[in-house]
Amino acid sequence: MADVMARVASIRCADVRFVKELYPRIKPLDAIVERYRDAIDKLPPIVVARDGLLVDGYHRWQAHVREGRETIAAERLGNLSDAEIVRESIQRNAMHGHQLARQDKKRMAGHLWGALAHLPNGERVDDIAALLAVSRDAIERWTKDTRRAEREEQQKRAWNLWLDCLSTRAIGDELGISHETIREWTVKFSASADFLTPPASRQHFDIWQFATSDKDSGQQSYFGALPPQIVENLLWFYTEPGEIVVDLFAGSGTTIDVAKAMGRRVWASDIRGNHYSPHLPIHKHDALAGWPADAPRKADIVILDPPYWKQAAGRYSTEPGEFAEMDLDRFNAAWATVVDHVLSHAKRIAYIISPTQQDDGSAVEHAFALLAPFAGTGWQIERRIIVPYSTQQATGAQVTWARDNKRMLKLYRDLVVLKP
């Protein structure tokens, strides 16, 4: 009792915070509040936790408010978690005052199921049944929809983590579910007919042309963002659901969104990490430093979309390993280093590059120069695909200049797919 009194102090009625989700009653009773007003000076203290959160004593608190009292005696329990607040509130209501109605208990059973998520399901049922003084059967009935929704949410989260290239064991450990169950879920999801349906952008020839770039994948405002349709077709032709895609120049995150939507597992990195797409799992890694330690050991396809030499200068960053800030010789040497790191970790490699338009109207054809590191490795071109730009790449003045000076302007990218 002395301990309780030591925790009692006067607080302002206005500082009491009522959070409906943490309170067991669906509807307070006005008659009780009015009855308490008549005994205002004989009421026991209310109970509050961190920041004045009300744990017990709603009717007493409201009686003070209606009486115009500035302060109220309160027992302070300290920095309790939400789950602890709910538990304390229910237990105190069970010991005194107006008891919880059946509908109150039914509502709180669902809330407690989530609050006690750290416990195994059987223990949760037992704990909630004891706390609410009802049978296990009642708790199982009342939480049926909650448990189903929780299971569905766990499955979605497990699937998303699996697509992020986590192992079934790691996912199971994180979610508190056996890795055998996680494996069953991922096999089930991988077999979805949706992943066997070709994308709406599917191409039938080796010139992939799209009227506009879709805006629903990645951050398309990012300079040099890869149009989602290119990734869709690349993955449709060269991967199967559940296979692994690695993108070492992830930038806007387009590859991540497209790969997951198509049921492919994906690991992505960029020299600047996810600074432009903080909501996406883009790892911070310099492709020149070697194969990422956290990446899968073997990828079914590695996508390489390096900044196109000086035409991208100043558009990304000035980091030491930034391809866009290198001269041509360093650019080609850096590319050779990246290829050397990737070869033993890929079943296929796809790179996309655009010619660099020179001021005199000539063009540097990077696509062929970037094949040099593959010479003598046994890797061969499987397909070369032309991908025209869907937006204008030259001003009206440049077009006039090219026409008057018998010059051509670039209008496409090369997409080169290689395999050993």
URHUUR-V450363 format. One record per pair of residues at least 6 apart in sequence whose ideal C-beta (glycine too) atoms are under 7 Angstrom apart, sorted by the first residue. I is the first residue (numbers start at 1). J is the second residue. D is the distance in whole Angstrom. If there is no record, write none. Layout:
I & J & D
I & J & D
//
This chain:
4 & 75 & 6
7 & 75 & 5
7 & 76 & 5
8 & 45 & 5
8 & 73 & 6
8 & 74 & 7
8 & 75 & 5
9 & 74 & 7
9 & 76 & 7
10 & 71 & 4
10 & 73 & 6
11 & 52 & 7
11 & 71 & 6
11 & 72 & 6
11 & 74 & 5
12 & 70 & 6
12 & 71 & 6
13 & 61 & 7
13 & 64 & 5
13 & 65 & 5
13 & 69 & 6
13 & 70 & 6
13 & 71 & 7
13 & 72 & 5
15 & 52 & 5
16 & 48 & 6
16 & 52 & 5
16 & 54 & 6
16 & 61 & 6
17 & 51 & 6
17 & 52 & 5
17 & 53 & 5
17 & 54 & 6
18 & 54 & 5
18 & 58 & 7
19 & 53 & 6
21 & 111 & 7
22 & 53 & 7
22 & 82 & 6
22 & 85 & 5
22 & 86 & 6
22 & 89 & 7
23 & 54 & 7
23 & 58 & 7
23 & 89 & 6
24 & 89 & 5
24 & 90 & 5
24 & 93 & 6
24 & 100 & 6
24 & 104 & 5
24 & 108 & 5
25 & 58 & 7
25 & 100 & 7
25 & 104 & 5
26 & 103 & 6
26 & 104 & 5
26 & 107 & 6
28 & 58 & 5
28 & 59 & 6
29 & 98 & 6
32 & 59 & 5
32 & 98 & 6
33 & 59 & 5
33 & 62 & 5
33 & 63 & 5
33 & 66 & 7
36 & 43 & 6
36 & 59 & 6
36 & 60 & 6
36 & 63 & 4
37 & 63 & 5
37 & 66 & 6
37 & 67 & 6
40 & 63 & 6
40 & 64 & 7
40 & 67 & 6
43 & 60 & 5
45 & 73 & 4
45 & 74 & 5
45 & 75 & 5
46 & 54 & 7
46 & 56 & 7
46 & 57 & 3
46 & 60 & 5
46 & 61 & 5
46 & 72 & 6
46 & 74 & 5
47 & 55 & 4
47 & 56 & 4
47 & 57 & 6
47 & 74 & 7
47 & 75 & 5
47 & 77 & 6
47 & 92 & 6
48 & 54 & 6
48 & 55 & 6
48 & 74 & 5
48 & 76 & 6
49 & 55 & 5
49 & 77 & 5
49 & 78 & 7
49 & 80 & 4
49 & 85 & 5
50 & 78 & 7
50 & 79 & 5
50 & 80 & 6
53 & 85 & 6
54 & 61 & 7
55 & 77 & 6
55 & 85 & 6
55 & 88 & 5
55 & 89 & 5
56 & 89 & 6
56 & 92 & 4
56 & 93 & 7
61 & 72 & 6
64 & 72 & 5
77 & 88 & 7
80 & 88 & 7
82 & 115 & 6
83 & 115 & 4
83 & 116 & 6
86 & 108 & 7
86 & 111 & 6
86 & 112 & 6
86 & 115 & 6
87 & 131 & 6
90 & 108 & 6
90 & 131 & 6
90 & 132 & 7
91 & 131 & 7
93 & 99 & 7
93 & 100 & 5
94 & 133 & 6
105 & 132 & 5
105 & 134 & 6
106 & 142 & 5
108 & 132 & 7
109 & 128 & 6
109 & 132 & 6
109 & 139 & 6
109 & 142 & 4
109 & 143 & 5
110 & 142 & 7
110 & 143 & 6
110 & 146 & 4
112 & 128 & 5
112 & 131 & 7
113 & 124 & 6
113 & 128 & 7
113 & 143 & 5
113 & 146 & 5
113 & 147 & 7
116 & 124 & 5
116 & 127 & 6
119 & 127 & 7
125 & 136 & 5
125 & 139 & 5
125 & 140 & 6
126 & 136 & 7
128 & 139 & 5
129 & 135 & 6
129 & 136 & 5
129 & 139 & 5
154 & 175 & 6
154 & 177 & 7
155 & 185 & 5
157 & 175 & 7
158 & 171 & 5
158 & 175 & 6
158 & 182 & 5
158 & 185 & 5
159 & 185 & 7
159 & 186 & 7
159 & 189 & 5
161 & 171 & 5
161 & 174 & 7
162 & 171 & 6
162 & 186 & 5
162 & 265 & 7
163 & 260 & 5
163 & 265 & 5
163 & 266 & 6
164 & 281 & 5
165 & 244 & 7
165 & 265 & 5
165 & 267 & 5
165 & 296 & 5
168 & 179 & 4
168 & 182 & 4
168 & 183 & 5
168 & 186 & 7
169 & 179 & 4
171 & 182 & 5
172 & 178 & 6
172 & 179 & 4
172 & 182 & 5
190 & 241 & 5
190 & 242 & 4
190 & 263 & 6
192 & 263 & 6
195 & 241 & 4
195 & 262 & 6
195 & 263 & 4
198 & 236 & 6
199 & 232 & 4
199 & 233 & 7
199 & 236 & 6
201 & 210 & 6
201 & 229 & 4
201 & 232 & 5
201 & 233 & 6
202 & 233 & 6
202 & 236 & 6
203 & 233 & 5
206 & 383 & 7
206 & 385 & 5
206 & 386 & 7
207 & 386 & 5
208 & 230 & 6
208 & 233 & 6
208 & 385 & 6
208 & 387 & 5
209 & 388 & 5
210 & 227 & 6
210 & 229 & 5
210 & 390 & 5
211 & 390 & 6
212 & 390 & 5
213 & 220 & 6
213 & 227 & 4
213 & 390 & 5
214 & 227 & 7
214 & 228 & 4
214 & 229 & 6
217 & 228 & 4
217 & 254 & 5
217 & 257 & 4
217 & 258 & 5
218 & 225 & 6
218 & 228 & 7
218 & 252 & 4
218 & 253 & 4
218 & 254 & 3
218 & 257 & 5
218 & 277 & 7
219 & 225 & 7
219 & 252 & 4
219 & 253 & 6
219 & 276 & 6
219 & 277 & 5
220 & 252 & 7
222 & 251 & 6
222 & 252 & 4
222 & 276 & 5
223 & 315 & 4
224 & 251 & 6
224 & 307 & 6
224 & 312 & 6
224 & 315 & 7
225 & 251 & 6
225 & 252 & 4
225 & 254 & 6
226 & 254 & 5
226 & 305 & 6
227 & 390 & 7
228 & 254 & 5
228 & 258 & 5
230 & 387 & 6
230 & 415 & 7
231 & 254 & 6
231 & 255 & 5
231 & 258 & 4
232 & 258 & 6
232 & 262 & 7
234 & 350 & 6
235 & 245 & 7
235 & 258 & 7
235 & 259 & 6
235 & 262 & 5
235 & 264 & 6
238 & 301 & 6
238 & 348 & 6
238 & 417 & 6
239 & 245 & 6
239 & 264 & 6
239 & 300 & 5
239 & 301 & 6
241 & 263 & 4
241 & 264 & 7
242 & 263 & 7
242 & 265 & 7
243 & 264 & 6
243 & 265 & 7
243 & 300 & 4
244 & 265 & 5
244 & 296 & 5
244 & 299 & 5
244 & 300 & 5
245 & 255 & 7
245 & 259 & 5
245 & 264 & 5
245 & 265 & 7
245 & 266 & 5
245 & 299 & 7
245 & 300 & 7
245 & 301 & 6
245 & 303 & 7
246 & 267 & 5
246 & 295 & 6
246 & 296 & 7
246 & 299 & 4
246 & 302 & 5
247 & 255 & 4
247 & 268 & 4
247 & 303 & 5
248 & 269 & 6
248 & 287 & 4
248 & 302 & 7
248 & 304 & 6
249 & 270 & 6
249 & 287 & 7
249 & 304 & 6
249 & 305 & 5
249 & 306 & 6
250 & 256 & 7
250 & 268 & 4
250 & 269 & 6
250 & 270 & 4
250 & 282 & 5
251 & 270 & 6
251 & 276 & 7
252 & 276 & 6
252 & 277 & 6
253 & 268 & 7
253 & 277 & 4
253 & 280 & 4
253 & 282 & 6
255 & 266 & 6
255 & 268 & 6
255 & 303 & 6
256 & 266 & 5
256 & 268 & 5
256 & 280 & 5
256 & 281 & 7
259 & 266 & 4
260 & 266 & 6
267 & 295 & 5
267 & 296 & 6
268 & 282 & 5
268 & 283 & 7
269 & 282 & 6
269 & 283 & 4
269 & 284 & 7
269 & 285 & 4
269 & 292 & 6
270 & 282 & 5
271 & 286 & 5
271 & 319 & 6
271 & 321 & 6
271 & 322 & 6
272 & 317 & 6
273 & 282 & 6
273 & 283 & 7
273 & 284 & 3
274 & 280 & 6
274 & 282 & 4
283 & 292 & 6
283 & 294 & 6
285 & 292 & 5
286 & 321 & 4
287 & 338 & 5
288 & 321 & 5
288 & 334 & 6
288 & 337 & 5
288 & 338 & 6
290 & 341 & 5
291 & 341 & 5
291 & 342 & 7
291 & 345 & 5
297 & 345 & 7
298 & 345 & 6
298 & 347 & 7
299 & 345 & 6
299 & 346 & 5
299 & 347 & 7
300 & 347 & 5
300 & 348 & 7
301 & 346 & 7
301 & 347 & 7
301 & 348 & 4
301 & 350 & 6
302 & 342 & 5
302 & 346 & 4
302 & 349 & 5
303 & 350 & 5
304 & 338 & 7
304 & 349 & 7
304 & 351 & 4
305 & 352 & 5
306 & 323 & 5
306 & 335 & 7
307 & 316 & 6
307 & 323 & 5
307 & 324 & 4
308 & 353 & 6
308 & 354 & 5
308 & 356 & 6
308 & 366 & 7
309 & 324 & 7
309 & 328 & 6
309 & 331 & 5
309 & 356 & 5
309 & 366 & 7
310 & 356 & 7
311 & 356 & 5
312 & 324 & 4
313 & 324 & 5
313 & 325 & 6
315 & 324 & 6
316 & 322 & 6
316 & 324 & 5
318 & 325 & 6
323 & 331 & 6
323 & 334 & 6
326 & 334 & 6
332 & 369 & 6
335 & 370 & 6
335 & 373 & 7
336 & 372 & 7
336 & 373 & 4
339 & 373 & 4
339 & 374 & 7
340 & 373 & 7
342 & 349 & 6
343 & 377 & 6
343 & 379 & 7
348 & 417 & 6
348 & 418 & 7
348 & 419 & 5
349 & 418 & 5
350 & 415 & 7
350 & 416 & 7
350 & 417 & 5
351 & 370 & 6
351 & 416 & 6
352 & 387 & 7
352 & 413 & 5
352 & 414 & 7
352 & 415 & 5
353 & 366 & 4
353 & 367 & 5
353 & 370 & 6
353 & 413 & 6
353 & 414 & 6
354 & 410 & 6
354 & 413 & 4
355 & 363 & 4
355 & 364 & 6
355 & 365 & 5
355 & 366 & 6
355 & 410 & 5
356 & 363 & 6
356 & 364 & 4
356 & 366 & 7
357 & 363 & 6
357 & 409 & 6
357 & 410 & 5
358 & 364 & 7
361 & 402 & 6
361 & 405 & 6
361 & 407 & 3
363 & 410 & 6
367 & 414 & 4
367 & 416 & 6
374 & 418 & 6
378 & 420 & 5
379 & 418 & 5
379 & 419 & 7
379 & 420 & 5
380 & 418 & 6
380 & 419 & 7
381 & 416 & 6
381 & 418 & 6
382 & 417 & 5
382 & 418 & 6
382 & 419 & 5
383 & 417 & 5
384 & 414 & 6
384 & 416 & 5
385 & 415 & 4
386 & 412 & 5
386 & 414 & 7
387 & 412 & 6
387 & 413 & 5
387 & 415 & 5
388 & 411 & 6
388 & 412 & 5
389 & 411 & 6
389 & 412 & 7
393 & 409 & 7
393 & 410 & 6
393 & 411 & 6
394 & 409 & 5
398 & 409 & 6
399 & 409 & 7
402 & 408 & 7
402 & 409 & 5
//
